[in-house]
Amino acid sequence: MDLDVAQIRAFVRTAEELHFGRAAGTLAVSQQALSKRIARLESLLGTELFHRGGNGVRLTEAGERFLPPARQTLAAADAAVAAVIGTDRPLRVDVWGHLYAPMRTLARVAGRAGELELGHGRDLPSVTAALLHGDIDAAFGRVHPPLHTGLTHRLVRLEPVDAVIGADHPLAAEAALRPDQLRDSVLWAPGALDRLDFLHQFADRFGIGNRATSVNLGLTHFLTEVAADPRRFSLLPADLPLPKLPGLRCVPLVDPTPLYAWSLLWRTGDTHPGLSGLTAACAEEGGRGRWLEYDPARDWLPEPPAHAPTATAPTPAAPITSPG
C-alpha cells in the first residue's frame, strides 16, 4: 500500500487541530481540498479516521492508532527532503514582541549559533503560521498557550520587568514599587490587550482596572506618550536601553518582580543542525548570565513552568500542547 505524504499531513494536522477549517489554514489549502485528501486516505485504508458530527471532529479508534506512526512518517519524509536539498543553508529565525526588543537577547548568542537568516514576524500567530508552513525554522519571543501541538519550545530567559512612568507620576519618587501600587494608574499599552498577553495578565493579576491602548509606532513614540500623562505607566524589560526622553523614569518592581519569559520555538521533528547550535548557545549564555533564575516566593510569571527553574540550568525542551 503506497501512502501519499500530502494525505498523511492533512490527517495529522486535522488530528492536532480537531477542526477542518483551522487545519486547512495551517496548510495553506482550502477546506475542501483538505477534506478530499483525508477522504482518499480513509478510502485507501478502508476505515474512517475521524468522527464528524454536530459535536465537532474527533478521532476514531483507528485514527488514534494511526496518528503516532503517521507523525513518524512525516518526520522521515521531512528528513529525506532535507538530506537532498542540504542543510548548509542558514537557520531561518523570526522574532515577535518587537516593543520588548527580542533581538537584544538573540544578538547575545547569534555569533555562536552558525549563520542565521532573520524573518519579519510581528506577532505570535503570524510567526506560528510561518513555522507550520516551513517558511522559517525557529522563532524567538514569549510563548503562551494555546499553541499548535506540532511545535516545541525551550525556555531561554526570564527577564525582570520595570515600571516605566513619567516624572510627574505620583509614584515617581519611589525607589521601587510593588505591582499593586499601580492599581490607581492607567496601563498604557501599544495595541489591543487581547494581543498583548503579558500586559493583559499583569493587569488582571494585580487589579489594574484602568487600561488604555495606543498605536505601536516604535519605542520612542510609545514612551513619549507614557511620560506625557502623570496617570500612565507601562512595563519594559529592566535592561532594555531606553531613548533619552525628558521626564521618563524606570522603577524596579518588587514583591513580586514580574518576569518576562523568552523562549525558542520550532517545529517538532525539525532536523536543521543550526537548531542544536542555537539552543546550545542560549544555554551557555543563560548559565553565564543567570537568565533562568526563578523564585516563586519573590517573582511572578503569568504561566509558571511545570518544573520552574530555580538555578541556572536550562529548562529542557518541552512540547507545547493546546486544549482540545
Number of C-alpha atoms within 10 A of each C-alpha: 5 5 11 12 15 15 18 20 20 23 29 22 24 25 21 20 22 19 17 20 16 15 23 20 15 19 19 13 13 14 17 11 12 24 18 14 19 22 18 13 22 17 12 13 13 9 13 17 24 22 14 14 8 6 7 11 16 20 19 15 12 13 20 13 12 16 18 11 10 17 19 12 16 17 15 13 13 15 15 12 11 15 11 8 9 10 14 11 13 15 22 20 24 27 24 23 17 15 15 16 17 18 17 12 16 21 10 13 21 16 12 15 19 15 14 16 12 14 17 11 20 13 16 21 14 12 25 23 18 19 23 20 15 15 14 21 23 29 26 26 28 24 22 14 11 11 17 21 17 20 20 21 21 22 27 26 27 22 21 20 22 25 22 23 28 25 18 17 20 13 18 19 11 9 10 16 19 17 22 17 13 23 15 13 21 21 24 25 22 21 13 15 17 10 13 15 16 21 21 18 17 19 21 10 13 14 15 20 14 15 17 14 13 13 11 14 10 11 16 15 14 18 21 16 15 24 23 17 16 17 20 24 24 22 23 19 21 19 11 13 10 13 12 8 12 11 15 21 19 22 21 21 23 17 14 17 23 26 23 22 22 22 20 25 29 23 22 17 16 17 16 19 15 21 21 12 17 23 19 16 20 27 24 17 18 21 17 11 12 18 24 24 20 21 15 13 9 11 17 20 20 17 13 14 10 6 8 16 19 12 14 17 16 23 18 11 15 13 18 19 15 13 10 9
